[in-house]
Amino acid sequence: MNATGLDKDALHMYVGISVYLLSLILLRPIFGKYSIRSFIALIMVTCIALLGEYLDNRHTITELGILGIGKIELRVSIHDLINTCLLPSVLYVLTGWTRIFDSVSKPSSLLKKRL
């Protein structure tokens, strides 16, 4: 937070979007179909968010176990998970279930010559 000057909530959103978009790019050679690739990218965002929350609460978990997490820590963790996963989930829904990002017209070939 000190290096970027951003709030913790903003960093969670940036991390979520960055992991989602980077996963889409890196998974492109492996999975040709966009729907599979975007679903796996969403799972990766969720896993990264869960890992981050584990790292935030590991001192409590190692000392008291998972049941040692209090209501305040749990509320903060859920808030962080929502901040990290919300925008990638919205993008997943908009690209998968709507036509909002589909092209309006077919692009014409630049190499086509008229005779």
C-alpha positions in Angstrom: 0.0 0.0 0.0 2.9 2.4 0.8 4.5 1.8 -2.6 1.4 2.5 -4.7 -0.3 5.0 -2.5 -3.6 3.2 -3.1 -6.1 2.0 -0.5 -6.3 -1.7 0.4 -9.7 -2.0 -1.3 -8.4 -0.5 -4.6 -5.5 -2.9 -4.5 -7.8 -5.9 -4.1 -9.8 -4.8 -7.2 -6.6 -4.2 -9.2 -5.2 -7.6 -8.2 -8.5 -9.3 -9.2 -8.7 -7.7 -12.6 -5.0 -8.2 -13.3 -5.0 -11.9 -12.4 -8.2 -12.5 -14.5 -6.8 -10.7 -17.6 -3.3 -12.3 -17.3 -4.9 -15.7 -16.9 -6.9 -15.2 -20.0 -3.8 -14.3 -22.0 -1.6 -17.1 -20.6 -4.3 -19.8 -21.0 -5.0 -18.9 -24.6 -2.5 -21.4 -26.1 -3.8 -24.1 -23.8 -7.5 -23.6 -24.1 -8.8 -22.4 -27.5 -12.4 -22.0 -26.4 -13.0 -18.7 -24.6 -15.7 -20.0 -22.3 -13.4 -22.6 -20.7 -10.5 -20.2 -20.5 -12.6 -17.5 -18.8 -14.0 -19.9 -16.3 -10.6 -21.2 -15.3 -9.4 -17.6 -15.1 -12.2 -16.9 -12.6 -11.3 -19.9 -10.6 -7.7 -18.7 -10.5 -8.8 -15.2 -9.2 -10.8 -16.9 -6.5 -7.9 -19.1 -5.5 -5.5 -16.1 -5.4 -8.0 -14.2 -3.2 -8.4 -17.2 -0.8 -4.6 -17.5 -0.6 -4.3 -13.8 0.2 -6.9 -14.1 3.0 -5.1 -17.2 4.4 -1.9 -15.2 4.4 -3.7 -12.3 6.1 -5.1 -14.6 8.9 -2.3 -17.2 9.2 -1.1 -15.9 12.6 -4.6 -16.5 14.0 -5.0 -19.8 12.2 -1.6 -21.2 13.4 -2.2 -20.2 17.0 -5.9 -20.8 17.5 -7.0 -22.8 14.4 -9.7 -21.9 11.9 -12.3 -21.5 14.6 -10.1 -18.8 16.3 -11.0 -16.3 13.6 -13.4 -13.7 15.1 -16.4 -12.0 13.6 -14.4 -8.9 12.7 -11.6 -10.8 11.0 -14.2 -12.9 9.1 -16.1 -9.8 8.0 -12.9 -8.2 6.8 -11.9 -11.3 4.9 -15.3 -11.6 3.2 -15.1 -7.9 2.3 -11.7 -8.5 0.7 -12.9 -11.6 -1.2 -15.8 -9.6 -2.6 -13.5 -6.7 -3.6 -11.1 -9.1 -5.4 -13.6 -11.3 -7.2 -16.5 -8.9 -8.0 -15.2 -7.2 -11.2 -13.7 -10.4 -12.7 -17.1 -12.1 -12.1 -19.0 -9.2 -13.7 -16.7 -9.4 -16.8 -17.2 -13.2 -16.9 -20.9 -12.8 -16.9 -21.0 -10.0 -19.4 -18.7 -11.8 -21.9 -20.2 -15.2 -21.4 -24.0 -14.6 -21.1 -24.5 -11.4 -23.1 -23.5 -10.0 -26.4 -22.3 -6.7 -25.1 -18.7 -7.3 -26.3 -19.5 -8.9 -29.6 -18.5 -7.0 -32.7 -21.3 -5.1 -34.5 -20.1 -5.7 -38.0 -17.7 -8.1 -39.6 -14.3 -6.5 -40.4 -13.5 -6.3 -44.0 -10.2 -7.8 -45.3 -7.5 -5.2 -46.0 -5.9 -7.5 -48.5 -9.0 -7.8 -50.7 -8.5 -6.1 -54.1 -11.3 -4.8 -56.2 -11.1 -5.5 -59.8 
